[in-house]
């Protein structure tokens, strides 16, 4: 199988080939946060993740201790958003946009970000579409509908609040 070219593409390719566990995801984001605080060099995927971590200072305490983060995996608080899931969704959307998969997602997210004047705010709206697509896929027992997902983002990008 030919290897993709470019560091970001290679990192994204590696991530898709690897199905991380919940603990792996927590380790990754805790490591990114720690490396960022220490000023260490980040690889391309870590750099993208660090950008989203920086956008969410409310999660920094959750990312401060890897052992605690892993130990608390089963202690989910239904009244509070899961910071690791939230950051993973930001990273997934960033990756989707970088390779325009599903086709049209990059343009839809860019349009929504321009409309909202904030990529971060746009991502939060895209997460609602992504979550709905995944929920509907699981509920119906069928593959995720990428076209419906892109349509959802496009509708948000073309409507007023």
DAHU-V864904 format. One record per residue. N is the residue number from 0. SS is DSSP state (H for helix, E for strand, - for the rest). BURIAL is 1 if it has 9 or more other ideal C-beta (glycine too) atoms within 8 Angstrom, else 0. Layout:
[[N	SS	BURIAL] [N	SS	BURIAL]]
//
This chain:
[[0	-	0] [1	-	0] [2	-	0] [3	-	0] [4	-	0] [5	-	0] [6	H	0] [7	H	1] [8	H	1] [9	H	1] [10	H	1] [11	H	1] [12	H	1] [13	H	0] [14	H	1] [15	H	0] [16	H	0] [17	-	0] [18	-	0] [19	-	0] [20	-	0] [21	H	0] [22	H	0] [23	H	0] [24	H	1] [25	H	1] [26	H	1] [27	H	1] [28	H	1] [29	H	1] [30	H	1] [31	H	1] [32	H	1] [33	H	1] [34	H	1] [35	H	1] [36	H	0] [37	H	0] [38	-	0] [39	-	0] [40	-	0] [41	-	1] [42	-	0] [43	H	1] [44	H	1] [45	H	1] [46	H	1] [47	H	1] [48	H	1] [49	H	1] [50	H	0] [51	H	1] [52	H	1] [53	H	0] [54	-	0] [55	-	1] [56	H	0] [57	H	0] [58	H	1] [59	H	1] [60	H	0] [61	H	0] [62	H	1] [63	-	0] [64	-	0] [65	H	1] [66	H	0] [67	H	0] [68	H	1] [69	H	1] [70	H	0] [71	-	0] [72	-	1] [73	-	0] [74	-	0] [75	-	0] [76	-	0] [77	-	0] [78	-	0] [79	-	0] [80	-	0] [81	-	0] [82	H	1] [83	H	1] [84	H	0] [85	H	1] [86	H	1] [87	H	1] [88	H	1] [89	H	1] [90	H	1] [91	H	1] [92	H	1] [93	H	1] [94	H	1] [95	H	1] [96	H	1] [97	H	1] [98	H	0] [99	-	1] [100	-	0] [101	-	1] [102	-	0] [103	-	1] [104	H	1] [105	H	1] [106	H	0] [107	H	1] [108	H	1] [109	H	1] [110	H	1] [111	H	1] [112	H	1] [113	H	0] [114	H	1] [115	H	1] [116	-	0] [117	-	0] [118	H	0] [119	H	0] [120	H	1] [121	H	1] [122	H	1] [123	H	0] [124	H	1] [125	H	1] [126	H	1] [127	H	1] [128	H	1] [129	H	1] [130	H	1] [131	H	1] [132	H	1] [133	H	1] [134	H	0] [135	H	1] [136	H	1] [137	H	0] [138	H	0] [139	H	0] [140	-	0] [141	-	0] [142	-	0] [143	-	0] [144	-	1] [145	H	1] [146	H	0] [147	H	1] [148	H	1] [149	H	1] [150	H	0] [151	H	1] [152	H	1] [153	H	1] [154	H	0] [155	H	1] [156	H	1] [157	-	0] [158	-	0] [159	-	0] [160	-	0]]
//
